[in-house]
Each structure stands twice: as structure tokens, then as C-alpha cells.
Amino acid sequence: MEEVPQSPNTDEEGYLIEPQDWNEEVAMQLALQENIQLTEDHWDAIRFMREYYADHQIAPDVRHVMKHLEKRLGSESRNAVFELFPYGYVKQACKIAGMKRPRGWSTG
């Protein structure tokens, strides 16, 4: 029987308490909880968010992720973030990318 990996600590809403506990396996667990099947476009957004977090120690604003995806996918992808994460950038993208729940942001 395969051993189930230990899940990192999350807050009551399912966000990681310590973003450094994140790895791609954790992202896959969090995505499953959100009923999201991660595609290469999801991973592109998530990896961009992780790099931004590493450089700035805060989650990127959604507009930065939108610009990043637009460079790769073209201008018709303006709403790609919201197609990839239909229940909201903070609720799904930030959670799956291992960000703490941003204070003062709506769940959109």
C-alpha cells in the first residue's frame, strides 16, 4: 500500500500557513480539493506566482499573472486566469500556489 504524503498545515480556509511548505505535490493535493485538473497553463501561472513570491515575499496581484499569461498565450487570453481558476484568483490560484490568504483581498 502506497504511503500518503503528510499534508502541510493549512488555515481554516485551506491556505498554507507557511508558503515554504509548498511543492508541486502539495499543489496537486490543493487542486484536487478545488476540483481543478492542473494543465500546463495552470502550472505556468502557478510557477510564475511562486517566482514572484520568492522575489517579493507577497502573492502577486492578479494583473501580474494576467500579463504573464498574455505574453505566452496571446492577447485573446486576457481572461485566462479566470478560465483556469473559475472560482476566483484568491480562492483557487493563490491557494493552489501555496500563498497565505491575502489580507484585505476579496475572494475574487
N, CA, C and O atoms as a MOPAC input file, in Angstrom:
PM7 MOZYME 1SCF
protein

 N      0.85200 1    -1.19900 1     0.00000 1
 C      0.00000 1     0.00000 1     0.00000 1
 C      0.88700 1     1.24900 1     0.00000 1
 O      1.82800 1     1.36100 1     0.78600 1
 N      0.56800 1     2.16900 1    -0.88800 1
 C      1.36400 1     3.39100 1    -1.02000 1
 C      1.10700 1     4.32000 1     0.14900 1
 O     -0.03000 1     4.49200 1     0.58700 1
 N      2.18200 1     4.91700 1     0.65000 1
 C      2.06000 1     5.83300 1     1.79000 1
 C      1.55800 1     7.18500 1     1.31100 1
 O      2.07800 1     7.74100 1     0.34400 1
 N      0.55600 1     7.70600 1     1.98100 1
 C      0.00600 1     9.02100 1     1.64000 1
 C      0.90900 1    10.09100 1     2.25000 1
 O      1.20300 1    10.04800 1     3.44500 1
 N      1.35500 1    11.06100 1     1.42400 1
 C      2.22900 1    12.10400 1     1.96900 1
 C      1.50900 1    12.95700 1     3.01500 1
 O      0.30700 1    13.20000 1     2.91700 1
 N      2.25600 1    13.39900 1     4.00100 1
 C      1.71800 1    14.26400 1     5.04700 1
 C      1.39700 1    15.62700 1     4.44600 1
 O      2.24500 1    16.24600 1     3.80200 1
 N      0.18200 1    16.08500 1     4.65600 1
 C     -0.20600 1    17.40100 1     4.15100 1
 C      0.35100 1    18.48400 1     5.05800 1
 O      0.38500 1    18.32100 1     6.27700 1
 N      0.79300 1    19.60100 1     4.46100 1
 C      1.27700 1    20.71300 1     5.28300 1
 C      0.11800 1    21.36900 1     6.03100 1
 O     -1.04700 1    21.17300 1     5.68300 1
 N      0.44200 1    22.13900 1     7.04700 1
 C     -0.56800 1    22.83400 1     7.84000 1
 C     -1.24800 1    23.92200 1     7.01800 1
 O     -0.60300 1    24.70500 1     6.32100 1
 N     -2.57600 1    23.94100 1     7.12700 1
 C     -3.36300 1    24.96400 1     6.44400 1
 C     -4.24800 1    25.67300 1     7.46300 1
 O     -4.50800 1    25.16000 1     8.55100 1
 N     -4.70200 1    26.85900 1     7.08600 1
 C     -5.64800 1    27.57600 1     7.94800 1
 C     -7.04200 1    26.98900 1     7.74700 1
 O     -7.21100 1    26.01800 1     7.01000 1
 N     -8.03100 1    27.57700 1     8.39900 1
 C     -9.39100 1    27.02900 1     8.34400 1
 C     -9.99900 1    27.09900 1     6.94300 1
 O    -10.97500 1    26.40300 1     6.66400 1
 N     -9.43800 1    27.93200 1     6.05600 1
 C     -9.95100 1    28.04000 1     4.69100 1
 C     -9.14700 1    27.20700 1     3.70400 1
 O     -9.46100 1    27.17800 1     2.51500 1
 N     -8.10700 1    26.52500 1     4.19300 1
 C     -7.32100 1    25.64600 1     3.32800 1
 C     -6.07800 1    26.25800 1     2.71900 1
 O     -5.43600 1    25.63700 1     1.87200 1
 N     -5.72200 1    27.48400 1     3.13900 1
 C     -4.49900 1    28.11900 1     2.64100 1
 C     -3.31600 1    27.63400 1     3.47700 1
 O     -3.45600 1    27.39800 1     4.67700 1
 N     -2.14500 1    27.48400 1     2.83900 1
 C     -0.96200 1    27.09800 1     3.59100 1
 C     -0.63600 1    28.14300 1     4.64000 1
 O     -0.73300 1    29.34300 1     4.38400 1
 N     -0.25200 1    27.69200 1     5.81000 1
 C      0.17500 1    28.61500 1     6.86100 1
 C      1.59400 1    29.09300 1     6.56200 1
 O      1.92300 1    30.25800 1     6.78500 1
 N      2.42300 1    28.19500 1     6.06200 1
 C      3.80500 1    28.53000 1     5.70100 1
 C      4.01000 1    28.26900 1     4.21300 1
 O      4.09300 1    27.10900 1     3.81000 1
 N      4.09600 1    29.32200 1     3.37400 1
 C      4.26300 1    29.11700 1     1.93400 1
 C      5.49500 1    28.28300 1     1.55600 1
 O      5.51400 1    27.67200 1     0.48700 1
 N      6.52300 1    28.24800 1     2.41500 1
 C      7.70100 1    27.44200 1     2.09600 1
 C      7.42100 1    25.94200 1     2.20100 1
 O      8.24700 1    25.13600 1     1.77400 1
 N      6.26800 1    25.55100 1     2.76400 1
 C      5.87000 1    24.13800 1     2.81000 1
 C      5.35500 1    23.65100 1     1.45600 1
 O      5.09200 1    22.46100 1     1.28800 1
 N      5.21000 1    24.55700 1     0.49500 1
 C      4.64400 1    24.23200 1    -0.80300 1
 C      5.62200 1    23.43700 1    -1.65900 1
 O      6.83000 1    23.66800 1    -1.62400 1
 N      5.08800 1    22.51400 1    -2.41200 1
 C      5.80900 1    21.88200 1    -3.51500 1
 C      4.75100 1    21.45400 1    -4.53300 1
 O      3.55800 1    21.64300 1    -4.29900 1
 N      5.17100 1    20.88900 1    -5.64300 1
 C      4.20100 1    20.57300 1    -6.69700 1
 C      3.22500 1    19.47900 1    -6.27100 1
 O      2.08000 1    19.46000 1    -6.72400 1
 N      3.66400 1    18.58300 1    -5.41800 1
 C      2.75600 1    17.55000 1    -4.90000 1
 C      1.65600 1    18.18900 1    -4.04300 1
 O      0.48800 1    17.81200 1    -4.13400 1
 N      2.04500 1    19.15700 1    -3.21600 1
 C      1.06600 1    19.89500 1    -2.40400 1
 C      0.08800 1    20.61500 1    -3.33500 1
 O     -1.11900 1    20.61500 1    -3.08900 1
 N      0.60500 1    21.22500 1    -4.39700 1
 C     -0.27000 1    21.92100 1    -5.35200 1
 C     -1.29600 1    20.96200 1    -5.93500 1
 O     -2.46400 1    21.31800 1    -6.09600 1
 N     -0.86600 1    19.74800 1    -6.25300 1
 C     -1.80600 1    18.77600 1    -6.82100 1
 C     -2.87800 1    18.39000 1    -5.80400 1
 O     -4.03800 1    18.20900 1    -6.17200 1
 N     -2.50500 1    18.26100 1    -4.52900 1
 C     -3.48500 1    17.96500 1    -3.47200 1
 C     -4.48500 1    19.11100 1    -3.33800 1
 O     -5.69300 1    18.88400 1    -3.26500 1
 N     -3.97600 1    20.34600 1    -3.30500 1
 C     -4.85000 1    21.51700 1    -3.16200 1
 C     -5.76200 1    21.66200 1    -4.37200 1
 O     -6.92900 1    22.02900 1    -4.22900 1
 N     -5.24100 1    21.37800 1    -5.56400 1
 C     -6.05100 1    21.46500 1    -6.78100 1
 C     -7.18200 1    20.43300 1    -6.74700 1
 O     -8.30800 1    20.72500 1    -7.14900 1
 N     -6.87800 1    19.23700 1    -6.26800 1
 C     -7.92000 1    18.20900 1    -6.14800 1
 C     -9.04700 1    18.68100 1    -5.24600 1
 O    -10.22100 1    18.45900 1    -5.54100 1
 N     -8.68700 1    19.33500 1    -4.14100 1
 C     -9.69000 1    19.85300 1    -3.21100 1
 C    -10.56100 1    20.91500 1    -3.87700 1
 O    -11.72000 1    21.09800 1    -3.50200 1
 N    -10.00200 1    21.61500 1    -4.86700 1
 C    -10.74100 1    22.65200 1    -5.59800 1
 C    -11.38200 1    22.11000 1    -6.87900 1
 O    -11.95700 1    22.87000 1    -7.65700 1
 N    -11.28000 1    20.78800 1    -7.09700 1
 C    -11.80600 1    20.14700 1    -8.31300 1
 C    -11.20500 1    20.73300 1    -9.58600 1
 O    -11.90600 1    20.94400 1   -10.57600 1
 N     -9.89700 1    20.99100 1    -9.54700 1
 C     -9.19400 1    21.51000 1   -10.71800 1
 C     -8.18400 1    20.46000 1   -11.16800 1
 O     -7.38300 1    19.96400 1   -10.37500 1
 N     -8.23900 1    20.13300 1   -12.45200 1
 C     -7.27400 1    19.23900 1   -13.08100 1
 C     -6.18700 1    20.14000 1   -13.64700 1
 O     -6.44000 1    20.87700 1   -14.60000 1
 N     -4.98300 1    20.10100 1   -13.08400 1
 C     -3.93000 1    21.02700 1   -13.48100 1
 C     -3.39900 1    20.71100 1   -14.87800 1
 O     -2.99600 1    19.58600 1   -15.17400 1
 N     -3.41100 1    21.74800 1   -15.73200 1
 C     -2.87300 1    21.65900 1   -17.08900 1
 C     -1.55900 1    22.43500 1   -17.12900 1
 O     -1.16100 1    23.04100 1   -16.13400 1
 N     -0.89400 1    22.41700 1   -18.26900 1
 C      0.35200 1    23.17200 1   -18.41200 1
 C      0.10500 1    24.66500 1   -18.21100 1
 O      0.97900 1    25.36100 1   -17.69400 1
 N     -1.06100 1    25.17400 1   -18.60400 1
 C     -1.37900 1    26.59400 1   -18.39400 1
 C     -1.53100 1    26.90100 1   -16.90000 1
 O     -1.08100 1    27.94600 1   -16.43100 1
 N     -2.17000 1    25.98600 1   -16.15300 1
 C     -2.24800 1    26.16200 1   -14.69600 1
 C     -0.84100 1    26.21900 1   -14.10600 1
 O     -0.51800 1    27.11300 1   -13.32400 1
 N     -0.00200 1    25.24200 1   -14.49700 1
 C      1.36300 1    25.19600 1   -13.94900 1
 C      2.14100 1    26.45600 1   -14.30500 1
 O      2.92500 1    26.94100 1   -13.48800 1
 N      1.94400 1    26.99500 1   -15.50400 1
 C      2.63100 1    28.22300 1   -15.90900 1
 C      2.26100 1    29.36000 1   -14.95900 1
 O      3.13400 1    30.08100 1   -14.47600 1
 N      0.96800 1    29.51500 1   -14.69400 1
 C      0.51500 1    30.56600 1   -13.77500 1
 C      1.05400 1    30.32000 1   -12.37000 1
 O      1.53700 1    31.24700 1   -11.71900 1
 N      0.97500 1    29.08700 1   -11.90200 1
 C      1.41900 1    28.75500 1   -10.54100 1
 C      2.91800 1    28.98100 1   -10.37900 1
 O      3.35800 1    29.55000 1    -9.38000 1
 N      3.69800 1    28.53900 1   -11.35400 1
 C      5.16300 1    28.73300 1   -11.25900 1
 C      5.52700 1    30.20800 1   -11.30400 1
 O      6.44000 1    30.63800 1   -10.59900 1
 N      4.82400 1    30.99700 1   -12.12700 1
 C      5.04600 1    32.44300 1   -12.14200 1
 C      4.75700 1    33.03400 1   -10.76200 1
 O      5.52700 1    33.84500 1   -10.25000 1
 N      3.63800 1    32.61600 1   -10.17000 1
 C      3.26400 1    33.11800 1    -8.84300 1
 C      4.31900 1    32.76200 1    -7.80400 1
 O      4.64600 1    33.57900 1    -6.94300 1
 N      4.85300 1    31.54800 1    -7.88100 1
 C      5.88300 1    31.12000 1    -6.92100 1
 C      7.16500 1    31.93200 1    -7.09300 1
 O      7.79800 1    32.31700 1    -6.11000 1
 N      7.54500 1    32.19100 1    -8.34800 1
 C      8.74000 1    33.00800 1    -8.59900 1
 C      8.53500 1    34.43300 1    -8.08900 1
 O      9.43000 1    35.01100 1    -7.47300 1
 N      7.36500 1    34.98900 1    -8.34400 1
 C      7.05400 1    36.33400 1    -7.86200 1
 C      7.12400 1    36.36000 1    -6.34000 1
 O      7.69900 1    37.27500 1    -5.75200 1
 N      6.53600 1    35.35200 1    -5.71100 1
 C      6.56000 1    35.27200 1    -4.24600 1
 C      8.00200 1    35.18700 1    -3.73600 1
 O      8.35000 1    35.84800 1    -2.75900 1
 N      8.83200 1    34.38600 1    -4.38500 1
 C     10.22900 1    34.24700 1    -3.96800 1
 C     10.96900 1    35.58200 1    -4.05300 1
 O     11.81600 1    35.88400 1    -3.21200 1
 N     10.64300 1    36.37900 1    -5.07400 1
 C     11.30600 1    37.67500 1    -5.26200 1
 C     10.76100 1    38.76900 1    -4.34900 1
 O     11.51700 1    39.64600 1    -3.93000 1
 N      9.45900 1    38.73800 1    -4.03100 1
 C      8.80900 1    39.85400 1    -3.33200 1
 C      8.22200 1    39.51000 1    -1.96000 1
 O      7.82400 1    40.41100 1    -1.22200 1
 N      8.16300 1    38.22700 1    -1.60800 1
 C      7.56700 1    37.74900 1    -0.35400 1
 C      6.09600 1    38.10900 1    -0.18000 1
 O      5.59300 1    38.16500 1     0.94200 1
 N      5.41500 1    38.35000 1    -1.28400 1
 C      3.96000 1    38.54300 1    -1.27700 1
 C      3.38700 1    37.87300 1    -2.51900 1
 O      4.09300 1    37.66100 1    -3.50500 1
 N      2.12200 1    37.54800 1    -2.46100 1
 C      1.44000 1    36.99100 1    -3.63000 1
 C      1.30900 1    38.08200 1    -4.68900 1
 O      1.03400 1    39.23500 1    -4.35700 1
 N      1.50200 1    37.73300 1    -5.95000 1
 C      1.32800 1    38.75300 1    -6.99300 1
 C     -0.13300 1    39.13800 1    -7.13900 1
 O     -1.03100 1    38.31800 1    -6.94900 1
 N     -0.35300 1    40.39100 1    -7.47700 1
 C     -1.70600 1    40.83500 1    -7.80500 1
 C     -2.13100 1    40.11900 1    -9.07800 1
 O     -1.28900 1    39.79300 1    -9.91500 1
 N     -3.40700 1    39.87400 1    -9.23400 1
 C     -3.91500 1    39.13100 1   -10.39200 1
 C     -3.47400 1    39.75500 1   -11.71000 1
 O     -3.26300 1    39.03200 1   -12.68300 1
 N     -3.33000 1    41.06700 1   -11.76800 1
 C     -2.95500 1    41.70500 1   -13.04000 1
 C     -1.56600 1    41.25900 1   -13.50600 1
 O     -1.31600 1    41.18600 1   -14.70900 1
 N     -0.65100 1    40.95600 1   -12.56000 1
 C      0.68100 1    40.47500 1   -12.94200 1
 C      0.58600 1    39.08400 1   -13.58000 1
 O      1.28500 1    38.79100 1   -14.55100 1
 N     -0.26700 1    38.24900 1   -13.03700 1
 C     -0.44800 1    36.90000 1   -13.58000 1
 C     -1.12500 1    36.99200 1   -14.94500 1
 O     -0.77600 1    36.25000 1   -15.86300 1
 N     -2.08400 1    37.89500 1   -15.08000 1
 C     -2.75300 1    38.09300 1   -16.36700 1
 C     -1.74900 1    38.51400 1   -17.43600 1
 O     -1.78100 1    37.99100 1   -18.55000 1
 N     -0.85400 1    39.45500 1   -17.11000 1
 C      0.15800 1    39.91900 1   -18.06600 1
 C      1.10800 1    38.78300 1   -18.43300 1
 O      1.47600 1    38.62600 1   -19.59700 1
 N      1.50400 1    37.99300 1   -17.43800 1
 C      2.40100 1    36.87200 1   -17.69500 1
 C      1.75600 1    35.88600 1   -18.67200 1
 O      2.39000 1    35.48200 1   -19.64700 1
 N      0.51200 1    35.49800 1   -18.42300 1
 C     -0.17300 1    34.54900 1   -19.29900 1
 C     -0.39200 1    35.13800 1   -20.68900 1
 O     -0.31400 1    34.42400 1   -21.68900 1
 N     -0.66700 1    36.44000 1   -20.75100 1
 C     -0.90400 1    37.10000 1   -22.03500 1
 C      0.34300 1    37.04200 1   -22.91500 1
 O      0.23300 1    36.88000 1   -24.13100 1
 N      1.53500 1    37.17400 1   -22.30800 1
 C      2.79200 1    37.08700 1   -23.07500 1
 C      2.92100 1    35.72200 1   -23.73800 1
 O      3.37500 1    35.61900 1   -24.87800 1
 N      2.52500 1    34.68700 1   -23.02800 1
 C      2.68300 1    33.33000 1   -23.55100 1
 C      1.52200 1    32.89600 1   -24.43600 1
 O      1.72800 1    32.23500 1   -25.45400 1
 N      0.30300 1    33.26500 1   -24.05200 1
 C     -0.87600 1    32.75500 1   -24.73800 1
 C     -1.46700 1    33.72800 1   -25.75600 1
 O     -2.32700 1    33.34200 1   -26.54700 1
 N     -1.01800 1    34.98500 1   -25.74700 1
 C     -1.55700 1    35.97200 1   -26.66900 1
 C     -2.66200 1    36.80300 1   -26.03500 1
 O     -3.17500 1    36.47300 1   -24.96500 1
 N     -3.01500 1    37.88100 1   -26.71200 1
 C     -3.95400 1    38.85300 1   -26.14400 1
 C     -5.35800 1    38.28900 1   -25.94800 1
 O     -6.11900 1    38.80700 1   -25.13000 1
 N     -5.71600 1    37.23000 1   -26.69100 1
 C     -7.06100 1    36.65500 1   -26.50600 1
 C     -7.18200 1    35.95200 1   -25.15600 1
 O     -8.27100 1    35.52900 1   -24.76900 1
 N     -6.06400 1    35.82800 1   -24.44200 1
 C     -6.05500 1    35.13400 1   -23.15000 1
 C     -6.31100 1    36.07700 1   -21.98500 1
 O     -6.05300 1    35.71500 1   -20.83700 1
 N     -6.80100 1    37.25400 1   -22.24800 1
 C     -6.99700 1    38.25700 1   -21.19500 1
 C     -7.68900 1    37.68800 1   -19.96000 1
 O     -7.33800 1    38.04400 1   -18.83500 1
 N     -8.66000 1    36.81300 1   -20.15900 1
 C     -9.38400 1    36.24300 1   -19.02800 1
 C     -8.92600 1    34.83500 1   -18.67500 1
 O     -9.63800 1    34.11000 1   -17.98100 1
 N     -7.74700 1    34.43800 1   -19.14400 1
 C     -7.25400 1    33.07500 1   -18.92300 1
 C     -7.20500 1    32.71500 1   -17.44000 1
 O     -7.54100 1    31.59100 1   -17.06800 1
 N     -6.79200 1    33.65300 1   -16.59200 1
 C     -6.71400 1    33.36900 1   -15.15500 1
 C     -8.07700 1    32.93600 1   -14.63100 1
 O     -8.17500 1    32.01000 1   -13.82600 1
 N     -9.11600 1    33.60300 1   -15.08700 1
 C    -10.46100 1    33.32000 1   -14.58000 1
 C    -11.05900 1    32.06600 1   -15.22000 1
 O    -11.96700 1    31.45000 1   -14.66000 1
 N    -10.54200 1    31.68900 1   -16.40000 1
 C    -10.95100 1    30.42000 1   -17.00000 1
 C    -10.23900 1    29.26000 1   -16.29400 1
 O    -10.83600 1    28.21000 1   -16.05700 1
 N     -8.96800 1    29.45900 1   -15.96500 1
 C     -8.19400 1    28.41700 1   -15.28500 1
 C     -8.67400 1    28.21500 1   -13.85300 1
 O     -8.72200 1    27.09100 1   -13.35500 1
 N     -9.02700 1    29.31100 1   -13.20200 1
 C     -9.43500 1    29.28400 1   -11.79000 1
 C    -10.81900 1    29.92800 1   -11.67900 1
 O    -10.93800 1    31.06900 1   -11.23400 1
 N    -11.86600 1    29.19900 1   -12.08300 1
 C    -13.20400 1    29.80000 1   -12.22200 1
 C    -13.83800 1    30.29300 1   -10.93100 1
 O    -14.74800 1    31.11900 1   -10.98400 1
 N    -13.39200 1    29.81800 1    -9.77500 1
 C    -13.98400 1    30.29600 1    -8.51900 1
 C    -13.16400 1    31.41200 1    -7.88800 1
 O    -13.34800 1    31.74400 1    -6.71800 1
 N    -12.25000 1    31.99300 1    -8.67700 1
 C    -11.55100 1    33.17800 1    -8.21800 1
 C    -10.05800 1    33.00400 1    -8.05300 1
 O     -9.56200 1    31.94400 1    -7.67400 1
 N     -9.36700 1    34.07800 1    -8.35000 1
 C     -7.90900 1    34.10800 1    -8.26300 1
 C     -7.43400 1    33.80900 1    -6.84200 1
 O     -6.57200 1    32.95300 1    -6.64600 1
 N     -7.98500 1    34.50100 1    -5.85800 1
 C     -7.55300 1    34.29800 1    -4.46900 1
 C     -8.01500 1    32.92700 1    -3.97100 1
 O     -7.23200 1    32.18500 1    -3.37800 1
 N     -9.26200 1    32.59700 1    -4.20800 1
 C     -9.83000 1    31.34300 1    -3.70000 1
 C     -9.11000 1    30.11900 1    -4.25500 1
 O     -8.90600 1    29.14700 1    -3.52800 1
 N     -8.72100 1    30.14600 1    -5.53400 1
 C     -8.13500 1    28.95400 1    -6.12900 1
 C     -6.66600 1    29.13000 1    -6.50300 1
 O     -5.83400 1    28.33600 1    -6.06400 1
 N     -6.32100 1    30.13000 1    -7.28700 1
 C     -4.93900 1    30.27000 1    -7.74800 1
 C     -3.98200 1    30.48600 1    -6.57700 1
 O     -2.96400 1    29.80200 1    -6.47500 1
 N     -4.29900 1    31.42300 1    -5.70200 1
 C     -3.40600 1    31.68900 1    -4.56400 1
 C     -3.30100 1    30.47100 1    -3.65200 1
 O     -2.22500 1    30.15200 1    -3.14600 1
 N     -4.41600 1    29.80400 1    -3.45000 1
 C     -4.41800 1    28.62900 1    -2.57300 1
 C     -3.54800 1    27.52300 1    -3.16500 1
 O     -2.68700 1    26.97700 1    -2.47600 1
 N     -3.76600 1    27.19100 1    -4.43400 1
 C     -3.02500 1    26.10200 1    -5.07300 1
 C     -1.54400 1    26.43800 1    -5.19600 1
 O     -0.70000 1    25.54700 1    -5.10700 1
 N     -1.21900 1    27.71000 1    -5.39800 1
 C      0.18200 1    28.13700 1    -5.49800 1
 C      0.85600 1    28.24100 1    -4.13700 1
 O      2.03800 1    28.57300 1    -4.05300 1
 N      0.11000 1    27.95900 1    -3.06600 1
 C      0.71900 1    27.91500 1    -1.73900 1
 C      0.90500 1    29.25500 1    -1.06800 1
 O      1.74500 1    29.39700 1    -0.17900 1
 N      0.12900 1    30.23900 1    -1.48500 1
 C      0.20800 1    31.55600 1    -0.84800 1
 C     -0.60500 1    31.53400 1     0.44800 1
 O     -1.56000 1    30.77100 1     0.58400 1
 N     -0.21000 1    32.37900 1     1.38700 1
 C     -1.08400 1    32.61100 1     2.53800 1
 C     -2.30600 1    33.34800 1     2.01000 1
 O     -2.24400 1    33.98400 1     0.95800 1
 N     -3.40300 1    33.26800 1     2.72700 1
 C     -4.58800 1    34.00700 1     2.29900 1
 C     -4.27800 1    35.49200 1     2.37900 1
 O     -4.00200 1    36.01400 1     3.45900 1
 N     -4.32300 1    36.18200 1     1.22800 1
 C     -4.00500 1    37.61500 1     1.24300 1
 C     -4.99800 1    38.37300 1     2.11400 1
 O     -6.21000 1    38.20900 1     1.97100 1
 N     -4.48700 1    39.19400 1     3.00700 1
 C     -5.34800 1    40.00500 1     3.87800 1
 C     -5.95000 1    41.14200 1     3.07200 1
 O     -5.28200 1    41.76400 1     2.24600 1
 N     -7.20700 1    41.39600 1     3.32500 1
 C     -7.84900 1    42.54600 1     2.69800 1
 C     -8.26900 1    42.33600 1     1.26400 1
 O     -8.79400 1    43.25900 1     0.64200 1
 N     -8.05400 1    41.14000 1     0.71100 1
 C     -8.49600 1    40.88900 1    -0.65400 1
 C     -9.83100 1    40.19100 1    -0.58600 1
 O    -10.10800 1    39.43600 1     0.34600 1
 N    -10.65200 1    40.44900 1    -1.57900 1
 C    -11.90200 1    39.70000 1    -1.68700 1
 C    -11.54500 1    38.28000 1    -2.15300 1
 O    -10.38100 1    37.99300 1    -2.43100 1
 N    -12.51500 1    37.42400 1    -2.23400 1
 C    -12.22900 1    36.07000 1    -2.70100 1
 C    -12.19800 1    35.98800 1    -4.22500 1
 O    -12.06200 1    34.89500 1    -4.77600 1
 N    -12.32100 1    37.13200 1    -4.91900 1
 C    -12.34900 1    37.13200 1    -6.38700 1
 C    -11.02200 1    37.02900 1    -7.02800 1
 O    -10.92800 1    37.02100 1    -8.25500 1

